Amino acid sequence: MMETKWAYLIHLLAWTLPIIAFQLVVLVRHYKERSGAVLKAVLPPAFIMGLYLSVADHLAISTGIWNFGEGKHLGVYVGVVPLEEVLFFLITSVLVSLGLALFTALVSLLGEARAS
């Protein structure tokens, strides 16, 4: 087990970045020239949700509902929320939003296949 202040960040990026890269490749291949428009529609709500969850986390930490052990993160905070936790919320929201865009594409392809 990784016992370092970098553990959270390394773990977060190791499991999310490959999936986001895959999602982006599939999205660009499917939507082609509309990819930019799809990303403009998908990413702002993801960032809004990430921000919302970070604020909720800030309130939970501030009121003592939970906390993060010292030495398990970099020690950089946004309010009282560790930077890695904010990134977790933002990245997870992006994963979900891209996943929904790809699911919509899949449903469209299945509908086209049935119509053929």
Backbone as CSV, one residue per row, in Angstrom:
resi,resn,N_x,N_y,N_z,CA_x,CA_y,CA_z,C_x,C_y,C_z
1,MET,0.840,-1.182,0.000,0.000,0.000,0.000,0.884,1.244,0.000
2,MET,0.499,2.226,-0.770,1.284,3.438,-0.896,1.034,4.354,0.301
3,GLU,2.055,4.589,1.075,1.945,5.459,2.251,2.733,6.745,1.990
4,THR,2.177,7.600,1.205,2.820,8.857,0.852,1.753,9.922,0.648
5,LYS,2.158,11.169,0.752,1.199,12.249,0.543,0.739,12.323,-0.909
6,TRP,1.409,11.650,-1.812,1.041,11.610,-3.226,0.074,10.470,-3.547
7,ALA,-0.199,9.595,-2.580,-0.979,8.377,-2.833,-2.353,8.667,-3.437
8,TYR,-3.089,9.575,-2.849,-4.445,9.879,-3.318,-4.403,10.362,-4.772
9,LEU,-3.537,11.335,-5.043,-3.454,11.912,-6.383,-3.015,10.877,-7.413
10,ILE,-1.991,10.092,-7.088,-1.498,9.066,-8.016,-2.593,8.042,-8.303
11,HIS,-3.251,7.582,-7.267,-4.323,6.599,-7.445,-5.458,7.185,-8.288
12,LEU,-5.867,8.404,-7.980,-6.948,9.062,-8.712,-6.629,9.165,-10.202
13,LEU,-5.452,9.670,-10.514,-5.093,9.865,-11.919,-4.850,8.532,-12.635
14,ALA,-4.328,7.551,-11.917,-4.033,6.251,-12.539,-5.292,5.530,-13.002
15,TRP,-6.372,5.649,-12.262,-7.580,4.924,-12.682,-8.507,5.763,-13.537
16,THR,-8.374,7.091,-13.514,-9.320,7.904,-14.284,-8.798,8.357,-15.646
17,LEU,-7.540,8.733,-15.729,-7.041,9.285,-16.986,-7.109,8.303,-18.155
18,PRO,-6.782,7.018,-17.957,-6.937,6.092,-19.096,-8.388,5.965,-19.564
19,ILE,-9.322,5.992,-18.639,-10.736,5.876,-19.017,-11.196,7.136,-19.736
20,ILE,-10.801,8.300,-19.239,-11.165,9.553,-19.907,-10.555,9.599,-21.308
21,ALA,-9.309,9.172,-21.441,-8.673,9.148,-22.761,-9.448,8.236,-23.706
22,PHE,-9.832,7.060,-23.238,-10.618,6.133,-24.051,-11.952,6.760,-24.441
23,GLN,-12.626,7.362,-23.468,-13.911,7.995,-23.753,-13.763,9.083,-24.815
24,LEU,-12.723,9.888,-24.708,-12.515,10.974,-25.672,-12.238,10.436,-27.074
25,VAL,-11.447,9.373,-27.157,-11.164,8.769,-28.465,-12.451,8.256,-29.100
26,VAL,-13.262,7.542,-28.335,-14.521,7.008,-28.866,-15.466,8.149,-29.229
27,LEU,-15.531,9.164,-28.381,-16.414,10.298,-28.645,-16.028,10.997,-29.948
28,VAL,-14.739,11.264,-30.139,-14.274,11.948,-31.349,-14.524,11.072,-32.584
29,ARG,-14.302,9.766,-32.461,-14.537,8.872,-33.607,-16.016,8.835,-33.974
30,HIS,-16.885,8.882,-32.976,-18.314,8.811,-33.267,-18.868,10.145,-33.760
31,TYR,-18.592,11.206,-33.015,-19.209,12.499,-33.334,-18.458,13.288,-34.403
32,LYS,-17.226,12.906,-34.676,-16.388,13.532,-35.703,-16.384,15.058,-35.594
33,GLU,-16.872,15.764,-36.603,-16.787,17.228,-36.594,-17.685,17.879,-35.546
34,ARG,-18.612,17.135,-34.983,-19.472,17.675,-33.913,-18.870,17.467,-32.525
35,SER,-17.696,16.866,-32.447,-17.075,16.556,-31.147,-16.920,17.785,-30.263
36,GLY,-16.488,18.890,-30.858,-16.319,20.127,-30.088,-17.630,20.592,-29.483
37,ALA,-18.684,20.534,-30.262,-20.000,20.957,-29.769,-20.485,20.028,-28.659
38,VAL,-20.239,18.736,-28.819,-20.642,17.777,-27.781,-19.881,18.060,-26.491
39,LEU,-18.587,18.292,-26.598,-17.794,18.596,-25.396,-18.240,19.903,-24.747
40,LYS,-18.588,20.898,-25.548,-19.080,22.170,-25.004,-20.417,21.987,-24.283
41,ALA,-21.190,21.008,-24.714,-22.474,20.737,-24.063,-22.305,19.876,-22.816
42,VAL,-21.299,19.023,-22.803,-21.140,18.026,-21.745,-20.259,18.509,-20.588
43,LEU,-19.199,19.217,-20.893,-18.232,19.555,-19.846,-18.700,20.619,-18.847
44,PRO,-19.360,21.703,-19.260,-19.790,22.680,-18.249,-20.682,22.090,-17.148
45,PRO,-21.697,21.277,-17.479,-22.478,20.681,-16.386,-21.632,19.772,-15.488
46,ALA,-20.656,19.100,-16.075,-19.776,18.244,-15.267,-19.000,19.087,-14.263
47,PHE,-18.478,20.211,-14.708,-17.728,21.069,-13.801,-18.637,21.708,-12.742
48,ILE,-19.855,22.031,-13.123,-20.809,22.576,-12.147,-21.103,21.531,-11.068
49,MET,-21.312,20.286,-11.484,-21.575,19.222,-10.505,-20.356,18.970,-9.616
50,GLY,-19.179,18.992,-10.222,-17.956,18.829,-9.431,-17.813,19.925,-8.394
51,LEU,-18.137,21.145,-8.786,-18.094,22.279,-7.858,-19.132,22.107,-6.748
52,TYR,-20.344,21.712,-7.129,-21.406,21.485,-6.153,-20.984,20.426,-5.115
53,LEU,-20.434,19.333,-5.586,-20.008,18.269,-4.670,-18.849,18.724,-3.782
54,SER,-17.978,19.555,-4.325,-16.874,20.090,-3.522,-17.394,21.000,-2.412
55,VAL,-18.412,21.805,-2.715,-19.019,22.665,-1.698,-19.686,21.806,-0.624
56,ALA,-20.393,20.753,-1.055,-21.014,19.845,-0.087,-19.953,19.199,0.802
57,ASP,-18.827,18.820,0.211,-17.729,18.235,0.979,-17.160,19.256,1.956
58,HIS,-17.018,20.496,1.500,-16.531,21.574,2.370,-17.430,21.700,3.605
59,LEU,-18.744,21.679,3.377,-19.683,21.789,4.502,-19.570,20.581,5.435
60,ALA,-19.429,19.392,4.875,-19.310,18.189,5.702,-18.030,18.207,6.528
61,ILE,-16.943,18.627,5.931,-15.673,18.696,6.661,-15.738,19.790,7.719
62,SER,-16.296,20.949,7.355,-16.387,22.080,8.285,-17.211,21.750,9.524
63,THR,-18.230,20.930,9.358,-19.088,20.583,10.495,-18.631,19.325,11.220
64,GLY,-17.519,18.740,10.769,-16.967,17.586,11.464,-17.593,16.250,11.102
65,ILE,-18.382,16.208,10.027,-18.988,14.942,9.619,-17.905,13.963,9.199
66,TRP,-16.897,14.438,8.481,-15.738,13.610,8.177,-14.508,14.468,8.002
67,ASN,-13.373,13.785,7.907,-12.109,14.485,7.722,-11.146,13.587,6.958
68,PHE,-10.011,14.152,6.635,-8.974,13.421,5.918,-7.736,13.378,6.794
69,GLY,-7.164,12.195,6.905,-5.973,12.033,7.735,-4.790,12.805,7.179
70,GLU,-4.015,13.334,8.064,-2.817,14.059,7.660,-1.830,13.100,6.999
71,GLY,-1.076,13.619,6.051,-0.063,12.824,5.374,-0.600,11.950,4.257
72,LYS,-1.900,11.967,4.020,-2.507,11.141,2.973,-2.793,11.940,1.707
73,HIS,-2.536,13.230,1.760,-2.739,14.082,0.599,-1.676,15.169,0.612
74,LEU,-1.637,15.960,-0.443,-0.557,16.936,-0.626,-0.553,18.060,0.397
75,GLY,-1.678,18.324,1.013,-1.751,19.425,1.970,-2.156,20.735,1.315
76,VAL,-2.636,20.663,0.079,-3.151,21.837,-0.632,-4.668,21.770,-0.515
77,TYR,-5.276,22.879,-0.105,-6.715,22.886,0.165,-7.444,23.934,-0.666
78,VAL,-8.677,23.622,-0.981,-9.618,24.586,-1.543,-10.663,24.735,-0.453
79,GLY,-10.589,25.836,0.277,-11.365,25.945,1.512,-10.753,24.961,2.504
80,VAL,-11.553,24.037,2.979,-11.020,22.995,3.867,-10.944,21.645,3.154
81,VAL,-11.231,21.636,1.859,-11.252,20.394,1.089,-9.887,20.169,0.433
82,PRO,-9.303,18.988,0.630,-8.030,18.704,-0.042,-8.179,18.797,-1.563
83,LEU,-7.161,19.324,-2.210,-7.169,19.487,-3.657,-7.524,18.176,-4.361
84,GLU,-7.000,17.072,-3.891,-7.267,15.783,-4.527,-8.750,15.430,-4.486
85,GLU,-9.423,15.824,-3.426,-10.853,15.551,-3.306,-11.647,16.393,-4.302
86,VAL,-11.254,17.640,-4.483,-11.893,18.498,-5.487,-11.685,17.889,-6.870
87,LEU,-10.452,17.466,-7.153,-10.170,16.827,-8.439,-10.988,15.556,-8.616
88,PHE,-11.153,14.790,-7.537,-11.975,13.577,-7.599,-13.385,13.911,-8.063
89,PHE,-13.985,14.925,-7.465,-15.352,15.295,-7.839,-15.425,15.794,-9.278
90,LEU,-14.465,16.609,-9.678,-14.459,17.122,-11.047,-14.253,15.999,-12.059
91,ILE,-13.258,15.155,-11.811,-12.939,14.077,-12.749,-14.078,13.065,-12.817
92,THR,-14.657,12.722,-11.681,-15.764,11.762,-11.674,-16.956,12.321,-12.449
93,SER,-17.229,13.602,-12.285,-18.329,14.222,-13.029,-18.052,14.219,-14.530
94,VAL,-16.810,14.434,-14.909,-16.436,14.365,-16.329,-16.617,12.944,-16.852
95,LEU,-16.181,11.951,-16.073,-16.359,10.550,-16.482,-17.830,10.231,-16.738
96,VAL,-18.679,10.651,-15.826,-20.111,10.374,-15.963,-20.687,11.116,-17.172
97,SER,-20.335,12.377,-17.341,-20.867,13.167,-18.450,-20.432,12.612,-19.805
98,LEU,-19.150,12.270,-19.926,-18.687,11.667,-21.176,-19.363,10.319,-21.399
99,GLY,-19.539,9.561,-20.328,-20.225,8.277,-20.429,-21.648,8.434,-20.928
100,LEU,-22.344,9.463,-20.452,-23.714,9.714,-20.927,-23.734,10.111,-22.397
101,ALA,-22.763,10.918,-22.813,-22.687,11.296,-24.232,-22.448,10.059,-25.088
102,LEU,-21.608,9.166,-24.616,-21.325,7.937,-25.366,-22.518,6.990,-25.333
103,PHE,-23.222,6.940,-24.215,-24.422,6.112,-24.128,-25.477,6.603,-25.111
104,THR,-25.624,7.918,-25.208,-26.554,8.506,-26.167,-26.171,8.103,-27.589
105,ALA,-24.880,8.115,-27.880,-24.402,7.700,-29.201,-24.732,6.230,-29.453
106,LEU,-24.537,5.393,-28.446,-24.829,3.965,-28.578,-26.310,3.728,-28.833
107,VAL,-27.163,4.412,-28.098,-28.608,4.279,-28.297,-28.980,4.705,-29.714
108,SER,-28.365,5.776,-30.198,-28.616,6.244,-31.553,-28.192,5.196,-32.580
109,LEU,-27.024,4.611,-32.388,-26.547,3.580,-33.306,-27.450,2.354,-33.287
110,LEU,-27.912,1.975,-32.104,-28.814,0.824,-32.011,-30.133,1.117,-32.712
111,GLY,-30.636,2.337,-32.574,-31.863,2.736,-33.244,-31.696,2.706,-34.751
112,GLU,-30.546,3.174,-35.232,-30.274,3.143,-36.673,-30.176,1.709,-37.184
113,ALA,-29.558,0.829,-36.383,-29.402,-0.571,-36.773,-30.766,-1.263,-36.852
114,ARG,-31.655,-0.949,-35.938,-33.002,-1.543,-35.963,-33.802,-1.053,-37.163
115,ALA,-33.602,0.197,-37.539,-34.334,0.785,-38.654,-33.868,0.208,-40.001
116,SER,-32.659,-0.323,-40.024,-32.105,-0.852,-41.295,-32.672,-2.190,-41.654
